[in-house]
């Protein structure tokens, strides 16, 4: 049985250009791409083009666990949309919409089958919330 896609979103109190840059530039990705304070993202690479890959290293700060989150882009529309396929074949789409000086970021993704849907939704939402904080607190 195929599970329904999960959708998460956040409204970022910054313009779309700033939001896009903070979402796609590796030096920023490493500052927000984790679900809780006991995790980190020590490295990220992002070849932002169709057929390009994104790889983010996700690790528990205590060194007990880590993995590479790797995807291949199938659609890249600057300042608007990213679509990618994860290594296990699942899809995700991220849209960026300017709205009265803010940016609405919506992520829709296929859930995996090993963890409860609610846990996946909460984890991805926590990462998006970290992203929102990072963008809104950034001075440049």
C-alpha positions as CSV (number, residue, x, y, z in Angstrom):
1,X,0.0,0.0,0.0
2,X,1.3,3.4,-1.0
3,X,1.2,6.0,1.7
4,X,-0.1,9.5,1.1
5,X,2.3,12.3,0.7
6,X,3.2,14.3,3.7
7,X,3.0,18.1,3.5
8,X,4.7,20.6,5.8
9,X,5.1,24.4,5.5
10,X,6.4,27.5,7.0
11,X,6.1,31.2,6.4
12,X,9.5,32.9,6.5
13,X,9.6,36.6,7.3
14,X,12.2,37.3,4.6
15,X,12.1,38.0,0.9
16,X,12.2,35.1,-1.6
17,X,15.7,35.7,-2.8
18,X,17.2,35.5,0.8
19,X,15.0,32.5,1.6
20,X,16.1,30.7,-1.6
21,X,19.8,31.4,-1.0
22,X,19.7,30.2,2.7
23,X,17.9,27.0,1.6
24,X,20.3,26.1,-1.3
25,X,23.8,27.3,-0.2
26,X,25.8,24.6,1.6
27,X,27.3,27.1,4.1
28,X,23.8,27.8,5.3
29,X,22.4,24.3,5.0
30,X,24.9,23.1,7.6
31,X,23.5,25.6,10.0
32,X,19.9,24.5,9.9
33,X,19.6,21.0,8.5
34,X,18.8,19.0,11.7
35,X,15.6,18.2,13.6
36,X,16.9,18.6,17.2
37,X,19.8,20.2,19.1
38,X,21.5,16.9,19.6
39,X,22.0,16.5,15.9
40,X,24.1,18.4,13.4
41,X,24.8,18.7,9.7
42,X,28.6,18.9,9.5
43,X,28.8,19.0,5.7
44,X,26.6,19.7,2.6
45,X,27.1,19.8,-1.1
46,X,24.5,21.1,-3.6
47,X,24.8,20.9,-7.4
48,X,21.6,22.9,-8.1
49,X,20.7,21.7,-11.6
50,X,18.6,19.0,-13.1
51,X,20.6,15.8,-12.7
52,X,22.7,17.4,-10.0
53,X,23.0,16.0,-6.5
54,X,22.4,17.3,-3.0
55,X,24.2,15.5,-0.2
56,X,23.9,16.5,3.5
57,X,25.7,14.6,6.2
58,X,23.4,14.2,9.2
59,X,25.0,13.1,12.5
60,X,24.1,12.8,16.2
61,X,26.5,15.2,18.0
62,X,27.6,12.4,20.3
63,X,28.8,10.4,17.3
64,X,26.4,7.5,17.9
65,X,24.7,7.6,14.5
66,X,25.0,9.4,11.2
67,X,23.9,9.1,7.6
68,X,24.2,10.9,4.2
69,X,20.9,12.3,2.9
70,X,21.4,12.2,-0.9
71,X,19.0,13.2,-3.6
72,X,19.1,13.9,-7.4
73,X,17.3,16.9,-8.7
74,X,14.7,16.3,-11.4
75,X,13.4,19.9,-11.6
76,X,15.0,23.2,-10.6
77,X,13.2,26.5,-11.1
78,X,15.2,29.2,-9.3
79,X,13.3,31.1,-6.6
80,X,10.2,28.9,-7.2
81,X,10.6,25.1,-7.0
82,X,12.8,22.2,-6.4
83,X,11.9,18.6,-7.1
84,X,14.1,15.7,-6.3
85,X,14.3,11.9,-6.0
86,X,15.8,10.3,-2.9
87,X,18.1,7.3,-3.1
88,X,15.3,5.0,-2.2
89,X,13.1,6.3,-5.0
90,X,10.9,8.6,-2.9
91,X,10.0,12.1,-4.3
92,X,9.9,15.5,-2.7
93,X,8.9,18.9,-4.0
94,X,9.7,22.2,-2.3
95,X,7.9,25.3,-3.5
96,X,8.8,28.9,-2.6
97,X,6.1,31.6,-2.9
98,X,6.5,35.3,-2.3
99,X,3.7,36.6,-0.2
100,X,3.6,40.3,1.0
101,X,7.3,40.5,1.7
102,X,7.4,37.0,3.2
103,X,8.1,33.6,1.6
104,X,5.9,30.6,2.0
105,X,7.9,27.3,1.8
106,X,5.9,24.1,1.3
107,X,7.5,20.7,1.2
108,X,5.6,17.7,0.0
109,X,7.3,14.3,0.2
110,X,6.7,10.6,0.0
111,X,7.0,8.9,3.4
112,X,9.2,5.9,4.0
113,X,7.8,2.8,5.5
114,X,10.1,2.2,8.5
115,X,8.9,5.0,10.7
116,X,5.4,6.2,11.6
117,X,4.1,8.9,9.3
118,X,3.5,11.3,12.3
119,X,7.2,10.9,13.3
120,X,8.4,11.7,9.8
121,X,6.1,14.7,9.6
122,X,7.3,16.0,12.9
123,X,11.0,15.5,12.0
124,X,10.8,17.2,8.6
125,X,8.7,20.0,10.2
126,X,11.4,20.5,12.9
127,X,14.0,20.8,10.2
128,X,11.9,23.4,8.4
129,X,11.3,25.3,11.6
130,X,15.1,25.4,12.2
131,X,15.4,26.7,8.6
132,X,12.9,29.4,9.4
133,X,14.8,30.5,12.5
134,X,18.1,30.5,10.6
135,X,16.8,32.7,7.8
136,X,14.9,35.1,10.1
137,X,17.9,35.6,12.4
138,X,20.4,36.0,9.6
139,X,21.8,39.5,9.2
140,X,23.0,39.0,5.6
